[in-house]
Amino acid sequence: MKNWKMYVLLFGPMLTFFLFGAKSFRRFLPTGMFSSLLITLISEFSKTYKWWKVKNPIVPGIATDITFVFGLFFTLNLWIFKLTYEKLWLYIITNIFADYLFAYPLSALAQKFKIYKLVNLKKSQLFGLSLIVAALNYVFHRFIVEKGKKQIN
């Protein structure tokens, strides 16, 4: 299987959900799905503008690489919310750190292992894009998800 790395990146992070807790999973799932939708839209732009190229995707022919959208990115997003939500400063610092790791050393590692490569997008732009997504996630969760739950109760 030539793309076994992609399956590991998709399903490996999901194994941590056993430690997550059902209540927290339900609480942050809408934001995880919203975030995945954002990344899916960004992936569509990536296809048009050739920002990056995924090597050996699980589902060839679609712009969105489900490995990242529903694997590592989705899982990490939920964990960051679980561990930092309601502590805005901690959420910001954690996302700056995680997005920096993703954009710089992990992106270089992914390119070395031929998982994906940046084409027309600089690492600094990827970092900025990741920070924007993190900010939109927080706004969505705080003002849509949490506010909606308060109105229902």
C-alpha positions as CSV (number, residue, x, y, z in Angstrom):
1,M,0.0,0.0,0.0
2,K,1.8,3.1,-1.3
3,N,-0.1,5.6,0.8
4,W,-0.1,3.9,4.2
5,K,1.3,7.1,5.8
6,M,-1.9,8.8,4.8
7,Y,-4.0,6.2,6.6
8,V,-1.9,6.5,9.7
9,L,-2.3,10.3,9.6
10,L,-6.1,9.9,9.2
11,F,-6.9,7.2,11.8
12,G,-4.0,7.4,14.2
13,P,-5.0,10.7,15.9
14,M,-8.6,9.5,16.2
15,L,-7.4,6.8,18.7
16,T,-6.9,9.6,21.2
17,F,-10.6,10.1,21.4
18,F,-10.9,7.3,23.8
19,L,-9.3,9.7,26.3
20,F,-11.4,12.7,25.3
21,G,-14.7,12.1,27.0
22,A,-18.1,11.9,25.4
23,K,-19.4,15.2,27.0
24,S,-16.4,17.2,25.7
25,F,-16.6,15.5,22.3
26,R,-20.2,16.6,21.9
27,R,-19.4,20.1,23.1
28,F,-16.6,20.7,20.7
29,L,-17.7,18.6,17.7
30,P,-19.7,21.5,16.0
31,T,-16.5,23.6,16.1
32,G,-14.4,20.7,14.8
33,M,-16.8,20.3,11.9
34,F,-16.9,24.0,11.2
35,S,-13.1,24.0,11.2
36,S,-13.0,21.1,8.8
37,L,-15.4,23.0,6.5
38,L,-13.0,26.0,6.6
39,I,-10.1,23.8,5.7
40,T,-12.1,22.1,2.9
41,L,-12.8,25.6,1.4
42,I,-9.2,26.6,1.8
43,S,-8.2,23.3,0.0
44,E,-10.5,24.3,-2.9
45,F,-8.6,27.6,-3.2
46,S,-5.3,25.6,-2.9
47,K,-6.3,23.5,-5.9
48,T,-7.0,26.6,-7.9
49,Y,-3.9,28.6,-6.9
50,K,-1.7,25.5,-6.5
51,W,-0.7,26.4,-2.9
52,W,0.3,22.8,-2.1
53,K,0.4,19.4,-3.6
54,V,-0.5,16.3,-1.6
55,K,1.4,13.1,-2.6
56,N,-0.6,9.9,-2.8
57,P,-3.9,11.1,-1.3
58,I,-6.4,8.6,-0.1
59,V,-9.1,9.9,-2.4
60,P,-7.4,11.2,-5.6
61,G,-9.2,13.7,-7.7
62,I,-10.7,15.8,-5.0
63,A,-9.1,19.0,-3.8
64,T,-9.6,18.3,-0.1
65,D,-7.3,15.8,1.4
66,I,-9.4,14.0,4.0
67,T,-6.2,12.8,5.8
68,F,-5.5,16.3,7.2
69,V,-9.1,17.7,7.3
70,F,-10.6,14.8,9.3
71,G,-7.4,13.2,10.8
72,L,-4.7,15.2,12.5
73,F,-6.1,18.7,12.0
74,F,-9.6,17.7,13.2
75,T,-8.3,15.8,16.2
76,L,-5.8,18.4,17.3
77,N,-8.4,21.2,17.0
78,L,-10.8,19.3,19.4
79,W,-7.9,18.7,21.8
80,I,-6.9,22.3,21.8
81,F,-10.4,23.4,22.5
82,K,-10.9,20.9,25.3
83,L,-7.6,21.9,27.0
84,T,-7.7,25.7,26.5
85,Y,-11.3,26.9,26.0
86,E,-12.5,29.6,28.4
87,K,-8.8,30.6,28.8
88,L,-8.5,32.9,25.7
89,W,-4.8,33.7,26.4
90,L,-4.0,30.0,26.6
91,Y,-6.0,29.3,23.5
92,I,-4.0,32.0,21.6
93,I,-0.6,30.9,22.8
94,T,-1.4,27.2,22.2
95,N,-2.5,27.9,18.6
96,I,0.5,30.1,17.9
97,F,2.7,27.3,19.0
98,A,0.8,24.5,17.2
99,D,0.4,26.5,14.0
100,Y,4.1,27.5,14.1
101,L,5.1,23.8,14.5
102,F,2.7,22.9,11.6
103,A,3.9,25.6,9.2
104,Y,7.6,25.3,9.8
105,P,9.2,22.0,11.2
106,L,6.3,19.7,10.5
107,S,5.7,21.1,7.0
108,A,9.4,20.5,6.3
109,L,9.2,17.0,7.7
110,A,6.0,16.3,5.6
111,Q,7.9,17.4,2.5
112,K,10.9,15.2,3.4
113,F,8.6,12.2,3.8
114,K,6.8,13.1,0.5
115,I,3.4,13.5,2.2
116,Y,2.8,17.0,0.7
117,K,4.8,19.9,-0.6
118,L,4.2,23.6,-0.6
119,V,4.1,25.0,-4.1
120,N,2.8,28.6,-4.3
121,L,2.4,29.2,-0.6
122,K,5.2,30.2,1.7
123,K,5.5,28.8,5.2
124,S,4.8,32.2,6.7
125,Q,1.6,32.4,4.7
126,L,0.6,28.9,5.9
127,F,1.3,30.0,9.4
128,G,-0.9,33.2,9.0
129,L,-3.7,31.2,7.3
130,S,-3.6,28.7,10.2
131,L,-3.9,31.5,12.8
132,I,-6.9,33.0,10.9
133,V,-8.6,29.6,11.0
134,A,-7.9,29.3,14.7
135,A,-9.4,32.8,15.3
136,L,-12.5,32.0,13.2
137,N,-12.9,28.7,15.2
138,Y,-12.8,30.5,18.5
139,V,-15.4,33.1,17.3
140,F,-17.6,30.4,15.9
141,H,-17.5,28.4,19.1
142,R,-17.9,31.3,21.5
143,F,-20.6,33.3,19.7
144,I,-22.5,30.6,17.7
145,V,-22.2,27.3,19.5
146,E,-22.0,28.4,23.2
147,K,-24.5,31.3,22.7
148,G,-26.9,29.0,20.9
149,K,-26.7,26.5,23.8
150,K,-27.5,29.2,26.3
151,Q,-30.5,30.3,24.4
152,I,-31.8,26.8,24.2
153,N,-31.5,26.3,27.9
